[in-house]
Amino acid sequence: MTADKLAALVAVALLGCVVHTCQASYGYPNPMPPIPSPTPPTAPALTLDYYSYSCPNAEAIVKEAVRNATDNNRGIGAGLIRLFFHDCFVRGCDASVLLDATTANPEPEKLGIPNFPSLRGFRGRCSRGGDPRCGARIVVTPRDLDRQYYQNVLDRKVLFKSDAALLSPQTLKAVEHNAKNPGK
């Protein structure tokens, strides 16, 4: 077991002790109400050495990338921890944190108190002035994008659980309508 893994296990054990201590003092002498257990994952969850067969160097690659990132910007370490442990990212985020403010949505998640200063890494890396190094960009109208989105939902070609949940017997007609009649 490497020193990093041992340190992580010690940190988890200490956190467990702190949680147990806090739990004992909550509402003393009455015990804390039981916490409902989460539903089991539908797909295999990540475990220690998850990539040992398919990519034996995965942990070393990630460790080196994180080390380089934190060497270049000390403040990014806390942001990476937040991204890794925040339930939105662990359970599958629908990318709504990437949306800019609009008249229809003047206060997007991106500008919310927990996200605003920490999402600076999502900014685009290419200039908008037609820099040839950025490669060609396909331009689509929002109407085309909406139609294709709903068609992908119908074809079950979606990336996020929130998109897959959109297709149900109750919503099928609306999804079909939006796939054929975007923006209406």
Contact map, one row per residue, 1 for C-alpha under 8 A:
1110110000000000000000000000000000000000000000000000000000000000000000000000000000000000000000000000000000000000000000000000000000000000000000000000000000000000000000000000000000000000
1111110000000000000000000000000000000000000000000000000000000000000000000000000000000000000000000000000000000000000000000000000000000000000000000000000000000000000000000000000000000000
1111111000000000000000000000000000000000000000000000000000000000000000000000000000000000000000000000000000000000000000000000000000000000000000000000000000000000000000000000000000000000
0111111100000000000000000000000000000000000000000000000000000000000000000000000000000000000000000000000000000000000000000000000000000000000000000000000000000000000000000000000000000000
1111111110000000000000000000000000000000000000000000000000000000000000000000000000000000000000000000000000000000000000000000000000000000000000000000000000000000000000000000000000000000
1111111111000000000000000000000000000000000000000000000000000000000000000000000000000000000000000000000000000000000000000000000000000000000000000000000000000000000000000000000000000000
0011111111100000000000000000000000000000000000000000000000000000000000000000000000000000000000000000000000000000000000000000000000000000000000000000000000000000000000000000000000000000
0001111111110000000000000000000000000000000000000000000000000000000000000000000000000000000000000000000000000000000000000000000000000000000000000000000000000000000000000000000000000000
0000111111111000000000000000000000000000000000000000000000000000000000000000000000000000000000000000000000000000000000000000000000000000000000000000000000000000000000000000000000000000
0000011111111100000000000000000000000000000000000000000000000000000000000000000000000000000000000000000000000000000000000000000000000000000000000000000000000000000000000000000000000000
0000001111111110000000000000000000000000000000000000000000000000000000000000000000000000000000000000000000000000000000000000000000000000000000000000000000000000000000000000000000000000
0000000111111111000000000000000000000000000000000000000000000000000000000000000000000000000000000000000000000000000000000000000000000000000000000000000000000000000000000000000000000000
0000000011111111100000000000000000000000000000000000000000000000000000000000000000000000000000000000000000000000000000000000000000000000000000000000000000000000000000000000000000000000
0000000001111111110000000000000000000000000000000000000000000000000000000000000000000000000000000000000000000000000000000000000000000000000000000000000000000000000000000000000000000000
0000000000111111111000000000000000000000000000000000000000000000000000000000000000000000000000000000000000000000000000000000000000000000000000000000000000000000000000000000000000000000
0000000000011111111100000000000000000000000000000000000000000000000000000000000000000000000000000000000000000000000000000000000000000000000000000000000000000000000000000000000000000000
0000000000001111111110000000000000000000000000000000000000000000000000000000000000000000000000000000000000000000000000000000000000000000000000000000000000000000000000000000000000000000
0000000000000111111111000000000000000000000000000000000000000000000000000000000000000000000000000000000000000000000000000000000000000000000000000000000000000000000000000000000000000000
0000000000000011111111100000000000000000000000000000000000000000000000000000000000000000000000000000000000000000000000000000000000000000000000000000000000000000000000000000000000000000
0000000000000001111111110000000000000000000000000000000000000000000000000000000000000000000000000000000000000000000000000000000000000000000000000000000000000000000000000000000000000000
0000000000000000111111111000000000000000000000000000000000000000000000000000000000000000000000000000000000000000000000000000000000000000000000000000000000000000000000000000000000000000
0000000000000000011111111100000000000000000000000000000000000000000000000000000000000000000000000000000000000000000000000000000000000000000000000000000000000000000000000000000000000000
0000000000000000001111111100001100000000000000000000000000000000000000000000000000000000000000000000000000000000000000000000000000000000000000000000000000000000000000000000000000000000
0000000000000000000111111111001100000000000000000000000000000000000000000000000000000000000000000000000000000000000000000000000000000000000000000000000000000000000000000000000000000000
0000000000000000000011111111100000000000000000000000000000000000000000000000000000000000000000000000000000000000000000000000000000000000000000000000000000000000000000000000000000000000
0000000000000000000001111111011100000000000000000000000000000000000000000000000000000000000000000000000000000000000000000000000000000000000000000000000000000000000000000000000000000000
0000000000000000000000011111111100000000000000000000000000000000000000000000000000000000000000000000000000000000000000000000000000000000000000000000000000000000000000000000000000000000
0000000000000000000000011111111000000000000000000000000000000000000000000000000000000000000000000000000000000000000000000000000000000000000000000000000000000000000000000000000000000000
0000000000000000000000001011111000000000000000000000000000000000000000000000000000000000000000000000000000000000000000000000000000000000000000000000000000000000000000000000000000000000
0000000000000000000000000111111100000000000000000000000000000000000000000000000000000000000000000000000000000000000000000000000000000000000000000000000000000000000000000000000000000000
0000000000000000000000110111111110000000000000000000000000000000000000000000000000000000000000000000000000000000000000000000000000000000000000000000000000000000000000000000000000000000
0000000000000000000000110110011111000000000000000000000000000000000000000000000000000000000000000000000000000000000000000000000000000000000000000000000000000000000000000000000000000000
0000000000000000000000000000001111100000000000000000000000000000000000000000000000000000000000000000000000000000000000000000000000000000000000000000000000000000000000000000000000000000
0000000000000000000000000000000111110000000000000000000000000000000000000000000000000000000000000000000000000000000000000000000000000000000000000000000000000000000000000000000000000000
0000000000000000000000000000000011111000000000000000000000000000000000000000000000000000000000000000000000000000000000000000000000000000000000000000000000000000000000000000000000000000
0000000000000000000000000000000001111100000000000000000000000000000000000000000000000000000000000000000000000000000000000000000000000000000000000000000000000000000000000000000000000000
0000000000000000000000000000000000111110000000000000000000000000000000000000000000000000000000000000000000000000000000000000000000000000000000000000000000000000000000000000000000000000
0000000000000000000000000000000000011111000000000000000000000000000000000000000000000000000000000000000000000000000000000000000000000000000000000000000000000000000000000000000000000000
0000000000000000000000000000000000001111100000000000000000000000000000000000000000000000000000000000000000000000000000000000000000000000000000000000000000000000000000000000000000000000
0000000000000000000000000000000000000111110000000000000000000000000000000000000000000000000000000000000000000000000000000000000000000000000000000000000000000000000000000000000000000000
0000000000000000000000000000000000000011111110000000000000000000000000000000000000000000000000000000000000000000000000000000000000000000000000000000000000000000000000000000000000000000
0000000000000000000000000000000000000001111100000000000000000000000000000000000000000000000000000000000000000000000000000000000000000000000000000000000000000000000000000000000000000000
0000000000000000000000000000000000000000111110000000000000000000000000000000000000000000000000000000000000000000000000000000000000000000000000000000000000000000000000000000000000000000
0000000000000000000000000000000000000000111111000000000000000000000000000000000000000000000000000000000000000000000000000000000000000000000000000000000000000000000000000000000000000000
0000000000000000000000000000000000000000101111100000000000000000000000000000000000000000000000000000000000000000000000000000000000000000000000000000000000000000000000000000000000000000
0000000000000000000000000000000000000000000111110100000000000000000000000000000000000000000000000000000000000000000000000000000000000000000000000000000000000000000000000000000000000000
0000000000000000000000000000000000000000000011111100000000000000000000000000000000000000000000000000000000000000000000000000000000000000000000000000000000000000000000000000000000000000
0000000000000000000000000000000000000000000001111100000000000000000000000000000000000000000000000000000000000000000000000000000000000000000000000000000000000000000000000000000000000000
0000000000000000000000000000000000000000000000111111000000100000000000000000000000000000000000000000000000000000000000000000000000000000000000000000000000000000000000000000000000000000
0000000000000000000000000000000000000000000001111111100000000000000000000000000000000000000000000000000000000000000000000000000000000000000000000000000000000000000000000000000000000000
0000000000000000000000000000000000000000000000001111111101100000000000000000000000000000000000000000000000000000000000000000000000000000000000000000000000000000000000000000000000000000
0000000000000000000000000000000000000000000000001111111111000000000000000000000000000000000000000000000000000000000000000000000000000000000000000000000000000000000000000000000000000000
0000000000000000000000000000000000000000000000000111111100000000000000000000000000000000000000000000000000000000000000000000000000000000000000000000000000000000000000000000000000000000
0000000000000000000000000000000000000000000000000011111100000000000000000000000000000000000000000000000000000000000000000000000000000000000000000000000000000000000000000000000000000000
0000000000000000000000000000000000000000000000000011111111000000000000000000000000000000000000000000000000000000000000000000000000000000000000000000000000000000000000000000000000000000
0000000000000000000000000000000000000000000000000011111111100000000000000000000000000000000000000000000000000000000000000000000000000000000000000000000000000000000000000000000000000000
0000000000000000000000000000000000000000000000000001001111111000000000000000000000000000000000000000000000000000000000000000000000000000000000000000000000000000000000000000000000000000
0000000000000000000000000000000000000000000000000011001111111100000000000000000000000000000000000000000000000000000000000000000000000000000000000000000000000000000000000000000000000000
0000000000000000000000000000000000000000000000001010000111111110000000000000000000000000000000000000000000000000000000000000000000000000000000000000000000000000000000000000000000000000
0000000000000000000000000000000000000000000000000000000011111111000000000000000000000000000000000000000000000000000000000000000000000000000000000000000000000000000000000000000000000000
0000000000000000000000000000000000000000000000000000000011111111100000000000000000000000000000000000000000000000000000000000000000000000000000000000000000000000000000000000000000000000
0000000000000000000000000000000000000000000000000000000001111111110000000000000000000000000000000000000000000000000000000000000000000000000000000000000000000000000000000000000000000000
0000000000000000000000000000000000000000000000000000000000111111111000000000000000000000000000000000000000000000000000000000000000000000000000000000000000000000000000000000000000000000
0000000000000000000000000000000000000000000000000000000000011111111100000000000000000000000000000000000000000000000000000000000000000000000000000000000000000000000000000000000000000000
0000000000000000000000000000000000000000000000000000000000001111111110000000000000000000000000000000000000000000000000000000000000000000000000000000000000000000000000000000000000000000
0000000000000000000000000000000000000000000000000000000000000111111111000000100000000000000000000000000000000000000000000000000000000000000000000000000000000000000000000000000000000000
0000000000000000000000000000000000000000000000000000000000000011111111100000000000000000000000000000000000000000000000000000000000000000000000000000000000000000000000000000000000000000
0000000000000000000000000000000000000000000000000000000000000001111111110000000000000000000000000000000000000000000000000000000000000000000000000000000000000000000000000000000000000000
0000000000000000000000000000000000000000000000000000000000000000111111111101100000000000000000000000000000000000000000000000000000000000000000000000000000000000000000000000000000000000
0000000000000000000000000000000000000000000000000000000000000000011111111111100000000000000000000000000000000000000000000000000000000000000000000000000000000000000000000000000000000000
0000000000000000000000000000000000000000000000000000000000000000001111111100000000000000000000000000000000000000000000000000000000000000000000000000000000000000000000000000000000000000
0000000000000000000000000000000000000000000000000000000000000000000111111100000000000000000000000000000000000000000000000000000000000000000000000000000000000000000000000000000000000000
0000000000000000000000000000000000000000000000000000000000000000000011111111000000000000000000000000000000000000000000000000000000000000000000000000000000000000000000000000000000000000
0000000000000000000000000000000000000000000000000000000000000000000011111111100000000000000000000000000000000000000000000000000000000000000000000000000000000000000000000000000000000000
0000000000000000000000000000000000000000000000000000000000000000000001001111111000000000000000000000000000000000000000000000000000000000000000000000000000000000000000000000000000000000
0000000000000000000000000000000000000000000000000000000000000000000011001111111100000000000000000000000000000000000000000000000000000000000000000000000000000000000000000000000000000000
0000000000000000000000000000000000000000000000000000000000000000010011000111111110000000000000000000000000000000000000000000000000000000000000000000000000000000000000000000000000000000
0000000000000000000000000000000000000000000000000000000000000000000000000011111111000000000000000000000000000000000000000000000000000000000000000000000000000000000000000000000000000000
0000000000000000000000000000000000000000000000000000000000000000000000000011111111100000000000000000000000000000000001000000000000000000000000000000000000000000000000000000000000000000
0000000000000000000000000000000000000000000000000000000000000000000000000001111111110000000000000000000000000000000000000000000000000000000000000000000000000000000000000000000000000000
0000000000000000000000000000000000000000000000000000000000000000000000000000111111111000000000000000000000000000000000000000000000000000000000000000000000000000000000000000000000000000
0000000000000000000000000000000000000000000000000000000000000000000000000000011111111100000000000000000000000000000000000000000000000000000000000000000000000000000000000000000000000000
0000000000000000000000000000000000000000000000000000000000000000000000000000001111111100100000000000000000000000000000000000000000000000000000000000000000000000000000000000000000000000
0000000000000000000000000000000000000000000000000000000000000000000000000000000111111100110000000000000000000000000000000000000000000000000000000000000000000000000000000000000000000000
0000000000000000000000000000000000000000000000000000000000000000000000000000000011111110110000000000000000000000000000000000000000000000000000000000000000000000000000000000000000000000
0000000000000000000000000000000000000000000000000000000000000000000000000000000001111111110000000000000000000000000000000000000000000000000000000000000000000000000000000000000000000000
0000000000000000000000000000000000000000000000000000000000000000000000000000000000001111111100000000000000000000000000000000000000000000000000000000000000000000000000000000000000000000
0000000000000000000000000000000000000000000000000000000000000000000000000000000000000111111110000000000000000000000000000000000000000000000000000000000000000000000000000000000000000000
0000000000000000000000000000000000000000000000000000000000000000000000000000000000111111111110000000000000000000000000000000000000000000000000000000000000000000000000000000000000000000
0000000000000000000000000000000000000000000000000000000000000000000000000000000000011111111110000000000000000000000000000000000000000000000000000000000000000000000000000000000000000000
0000000000000000000000000000000000000000000000000000000000000000000000000000000000000011111110000000000000000000000000000000000000000000000000000000000000000000000000000000000000000000
0000000000000000000000000000000000000000000000000000000000000000000000000000000000000011111111000000000000000000000000000000000000000000000000000000000000000001100000000000000000000000
0000000000000000000000000000000000000000000000000000000000000000000000000000000000000001111111110000000000000000000000000000000000000000000000000000000000000001000000000000000000000000
0000000000000000000000000000000000000000000000000000000000000000000000000000000000000000000111111000000000000000000000000000000000000000000000000000000000000001111000000000000000000000
0000000000000000000000000000000000000000000000000000000000000000000000000000000000000000000011111110000000000000000000000000000000000000000000000000000000000000000000000000000000000000
0000000000000000000000000000000000000000000000000000000000000000000000000000000000000000000011111110000000011100000000000000000000000000000000000000000000000000000000000000000000000000
0000000000000000000000000000000000000000000000000000000000000000000000000000000000000000000001111110000000011100001000000000000000000000000000000000000000000000000000000000000000000000
0000000000000000000000000000000000000000000000000000000000000000000000000000000000000000000000111111000000001100000000000100000000000000000000000000000000000000000000000000000000000000
0000000000000000000000000000000000000000000000000000000000000000000000000000000000000000000000111111100000011100000000000000000000000000000000000000000000000000000000000000000000000000
0000000000000000000000000000000000000000000000000000000000000000000000000000000000000000000000000111110000010100000000000000000000000000000000000000000000000000000000000000000000000000
0000000000000000000000000000000000000000000000000000000000000000000000000000000000000000000000000011111011110000000000000000000000000000000000000000000000000000000000000000000000000000
0000000000000000000000000000000000000000000000000000000000000000000000000000000000000000000000000001111111000000000000000000000000000000000000000000000000000000000000000000000000000000
0000000000000000000000000000000000000000000000000000000000000000000000000000000000000000000000000000111111000000000000000000000000000000000000000000000000000000000000000000000000000000
0000000000000000000000000000000000000000000000000000000000000000000000000000000000000000000000000000011111000000000000000000000000000000000000000000000000000000000000000000000000000000
0000000000000000000000000000000000000000000000000000000000000000000000000000000000000000000000000000111111110000000000000000000000000000000000000000000000000000000000000000000000000000
0000000000000000000000000000000000000000000000000000000000000000000000000000000000000000000000000000111111110000000000000000000000000000000000000000000000000000000000000000000000000000
0000000000000000000000000000000000000000000000000000000000000000000000000000000000000000000000000000100011111111000000000000000000000000000000000000000000000000000000000000000000000000
0000000000000000000000000000000000000000000000000000000000000000000000000000000000000000000000011011100011111111000000000000000000000000000000000000000000000000000000000000000000000000
0000000000000000000000000000000000000000000000000000000000000000000000000000000000000000000000011110000000111111001000000000000000000000000000000000000000000000000000000000000000000000
0000000000000000000000000000000000000000000000000000000000000000000000000000000000000000000000011111000000111111001100100000000000000000000000000000000000000000000000000000000000000000
0000000000000000000000000000000000000000000000000000000000000000000000000000000000000000000000000000000000111111101100000000000000000000000000000000000000000000000000000000000000000000
0000000000000000000000000000000000000000000000000000000000000000000000000000000000000000000000000000000000111111111100000000000000000000000000000000000000000000000000000000000000000000
0000000000000000000000000000000000000000000000000000000000000000000000000000000000000000000000000000000000000011111100000000000000000000000000000000000000000000000000000000000000000000
0000000000000000000000000000000000000000000000000000000000000000000000000000000000000000000000000000000000000001111111000000000000000000000000000000000000000000000000000000000000000000
0000000000000000000000000000000000000000000000000000000000000000000000000000000000000000000000001000000000001111111111100000000000000000000000000000000000000000000000000000000000000000
0000000000000000000000000000000000000000000000000000000000000000000000000000000000000000000000000000000000000111111111110000000000000000000000000000000000000000000000000000000000000000
0000000000000000000000000000000000000000000000000000000000000000000000000000000000000000000000000000000000000000011111110000000000000000000000000000000000000000000000000000000000000000
0000000000000000000000000000000000000000000000000000000000000000000000000000001000000000000000000000000000000000011111111000000000000000000000000000000000000000000000000000000000000000
0000000000000000000000000000000000000000000000000000000000000000000000000000000000000000000000000000000000000100001111111110000000000000000000000000000000000000000000000000000000000000
0000000000000000000000000000000000000000000000000000000000000000000000000000000000000000000000000000000000000000000111111110000000000000000000000000000000000000000000000000000000000000
0000000000000000000000000000000000000000000000000000000000000000000000000000000000000000000000000000000000000000000001111110000000000000000000000000000000000000000000000000000000000000
0000000000000000000000000000000000000000000000000000000000000000000000000000000000000000000000000100000000000000000000111111000000000000000000000000000000000000000000000000000000000000
0000000000000000000000000000000000000000000000000000000000000000000000000000000000000000000000000000000000000000000000111111100000000000000000000000000000000000000000000000000000000000
0000000000000000000000000000000000000000000000000000000000000000000000000000000000000000000000000000000000000000000000000111111000000000000000000000000000000000000000000000000000000000
0000000000000000000000000000000000000000000000000000000000000000000000000000000000000000000000000000000000000000000000000011111000000000000000000000000000000000000000000000000000000000
0000000000000000000000000000000000000000000000000000000000000000000000000000000000000000000000000000000000000000000000000001111100100100000000000000000000000000000000000000000000000000
0000000000000000000000000000000000000000000000000000000000000000000000000000000000000000000000000000000000000000000000000001111111100100000000000000000000000000000000000000000000000000
0000000000000000000000000000000000000000000000000000000000000000000000000000000000000000000000000000000000000000000000000000011111100000000000000000000000000000000000000000000000000000
0000000000000000000000000000000000000000000000000000000000000000000000000000000000000000000000000000000000000000000000000000001111100000000000000000000000000000000000000000000000000000
0000000000000000000000000000000000000000000000000000000000000000000000000000000000000000000000000000000000000000000000000000001111110100000000000000000000000000000000000000000000000000
0000000000000000000000000000000000000000000000000000000000000000000000000000000000000000000000000000000000000000000000000000011111111110000000000000000000000000000000000000000000000000
0000000000000000000000000000000000000000000000000000000000000000000000000000000000000000000000000000000000000000000000000000000001111111000000000000000000000000000000000000000000000000
0000000000000000000000000000000000000000000000000000000000000000000000000000000000000000000000000000000000000000000000000000000000111110000000000000000000000000000000000000000000000000
0000000000000000000000000000000000000000000000000000000000000000000000000000000000000000000000000000000000000000000000000000011001111111000000000000000000000000000000000000000000000000
0000000000000000000000000000000000000000000000000000000000000000000000000000000000000000000000000000000000000000000000000000000000111111100000000000000000000000000000000000000000000000
0000000000000000000000000000000000000000000000000000000000000000000000000000000000000000000000000000000000000000000000000000000000010111110000000000000000000000000000000000000000000000
0000000000000000000000000000000000000000000000000000000000000000000000000000000000000000000000000000000000000000000000000000000000000011111000000000000000000000000000000000000000000000
0000000000000000000000000000000000000000000000000000000000000000000000000000000000000000000000000000000000000000000000000000000000000001111100000000000000000000000000000000000000000000
0000000000000000000000000000000000000000000000000000000000000000000000000000000000000000000000000000000000000000000000000000000000000000111110000000000000000000000000000000000000000000
0000000000000000000000000000000000000000000000000000000000000000000000000000000000000000000000000000000000000000000000000000000000000000011111011000000000000000000000000000000000000000
0000000000000000000000000000000000000000000000000000000000000000000000000000000000000000000000000000000000000000000000000000000000000000001111111000000000000000000000000000000000000000
0000000000000000000000000000000000000000000000000000000000000000000000000000000000000000000000000000000000000000000000000000000000000000000111111100000000000000000000000000000000000000
0000000000000000000000000000000000000000000000000000000000000000000000000000000000000000000000000000000000000000000000000000000000000000000011111110000000000000000000000000000000000110
0000000000000000000000000000000000000000000000000000000000000000000000000000000000000000000000000000000000000000000000000000000000000000000111111111000000000000000000000000000000000100
0000000000000000000000000000000000000000000000000000000000000000000000000000000000000000000000000000000000000000000000000000000000000000000111111111100000000000000000000000000000000000
0000000000000000000000000000000000000000000000000000000000000000000000000000000000000000000000000000000000000000000000000000000000000000000001111111110000000000000000000000000001100110
0000000000000000000000000000000000000000000000000000000000000000000000000000000000000000000000000000000000000000000000000000000000000000000000111111111000000000000000000000000001111100
0000000000000000000000000000000000000000000000000000000000000000000000000000000000000000000000000000000000000000000000000000000000000000000000011111111100000000000000000000000000100000
0000000000000000000000000000000000000000000000000000000000000000000000000000000000000000000000000000000000000000000000000000000000000000000000001111111110000000000000000000000000100000
0000000000000000000000000000000000000000000000000000000000000000000000000000000000000000000000000000000000000000000000000000000000000000000000000111111111000000000000000000001101100000
0000000000000000000000000000000000000000000000000000000000000000000000000000000000000000000000000000000000000000000000000000000000000000000000000011111111100000000000000000001100100000
0000000000000000000000000000000000000000000000000000000000000000000000000000000000000000000000000000000000000000000000000000000000000000000000000001111111111100000000000000000000000000
0000000000000000000000000000000000000000000000000000000000000000000000000000000000000000000000000000000000000000000000000000000000000000000000000000111111111100001101100000001000000000
0000000000000000000000000000000000000000000000000000000000000000000000000000000000000000000000000000000000000000000000000000000000000000000000000000011111111000000000100000001100000000
0000000000000000000000000000000000000000000000000000000000000000000000000000000000000000000000000000000000000000000000000000000000000000000000000000001111111000000000000000000000000000
0000000000000000000000000000000000000000000000000000000000000000000000000000000000000000000000000000000000000000000000000000000000000000000000000000000111111100000100000000000000000000
0000000000000000000000000000000000000000000000000000000000000000000000000000000000000000000000000000000000000000000000000000000000000000000000000000000111111110000000000000000000000000
0000000000000000000000000000000000000000000000000000000000000000000000000000000000000000000000000000000000000000000000000000000000000000000000000000000110011111101100000000000000000000
0000000000000000000000000000000000000000000000000000000000000000000000000000000000000000000000000000000000000000000000000000000000000000000000000000000000001111101100000000000000000000
0000000000000000000000000000000000000000000000000000000000000000000000000000000000000000000111000000000000000000000000000000000000000000000000000000000000000111111100000000000000000000
0000000000000000000000000000000000000000000000000000000000000000000000000000000000000000000101000000000000000000000000000000000000000000000000000000000000000111111110000000000000000000
0000000000000000000000000000000000000000000000000000000000000000000000000000000000000000000001000000000000000000000000000000000000000000000000000000000000000001111111000000000000000000
0000000000000000000000000000000000000000000000000000000000000000000000000000000000000000000001000000000000000000000000000000000000000000000000000000000010000111111111100000000000000000
0000000000000000000000000000000000000000000000000000000000000000000000000000000000000000000000000000000000000000000000000000000000000000000000000000000010010111111111100000000000000000
0000000000000000000000000000000000000000000000000000000000000000000000000000000000000000000000000000000000000000000000000000000000000000000000000000000000000000111111110000000000000000
0000000000000000000000000000000000000000000000000000000000000000000000000000000000000000000000000000000000000000000000000000000000000000000000000000000010000000011111110010000000000000
0000000000000000000000000000000000000000000000000000000000000000000000000000000000000000000000000000000000000000000000000000000000000000000000000000000011000000001111111011001000000000
0000000000000000000000000000000000000000000000000000000000000000000000000000000000000000000000000000000000000000000000000000000000000000000000000000000000000000000011111111000000000000
0000000000000000000000000000000000000000000000000000000000000000000000000000000000000000000000000000000000000000000000000000000000000000000000000000000000000000000000111111000000000000
0000000000000000000000000000000000000000000000000000000000000000000000000000000000000000000000000000000000000000000000000000000000000000000000000000000000000000000000011111100000000000
0000000000000000000000000000000000000000000000000000000000000000000000000000000000000000000000000000000000000000000000000000000000000000000000000000000000000000000001111111111000000000
0000000000000000000000000000000000000000000000000000000000000000000000000000000000000000000000000000000000000000000000000000000000000000000000000000000000000000000000111111111100000000
0000000000000000000000000000000000000000000000000000000000000000000000000000000000000000000000000000000000000000000000000000000000000000000000000000000000000000000000000111111110000000
0000000000000000000000000000000000000000000000000000000000000000000000000000000000000000000000000000000000000000000000000000000000000000000000000000000000000000000000000011111111000000
0000000000000000000000000000000000000000000000000000000000000000000000000000000000000000000000000000000000000000000000000000000000000000000000000000011011000000000000100011111111100000
0000000000000000000000000000000000000000000000000000000000000000000000000000000000000000000000000000000000000000000000000000000000000000000000000000011001000000000000000001111111110000
0000000000000000000000000000000000000000000000000000000000000000000000000000000000000000000000000000000000000000000000000000000000000000000000000000000000000000000000000000111111111100
0000000000000000000000000000000000000000000000000000000000000000000000000000000000000000000000000000000000000000000000000000000000000000000000000110010000000000000000000000011111111111
0000000000000000000000000000000000000000000000000000000000000000000000000000000000000000000000000000000000000000000000000000000000000000000000000111111000000000000000000000001111111100
0000000000000000000000000000000000000000000000000000000000000000000000000000000000000000000000000000000000000000000000000000000000000000000000000010000000000000000000000000000111111100
0000000000000000000000000000000000000000000000000000000000000000000000000000000000000000000000000000000000000000000000000000000000000000000000000010000000000000000000000000000011111111
0000000000000000000000000000000000000000000000000000000000000000000000000000000000000000000000000000000000000000000000000000000000000000000000110110000000000000000000000000000011111111
0000000000000000000000000000000000000000000000000000000000000000000000000000000000000000000000000000000000000000000000000000000000000000000000100100000000000000000000000000000001001111
0000000000000000000000000000000000000000000000000000000000000000000000000000000000000000000000000000000000000000000000000000000000000000000000000000000000000000000000000000000001001111
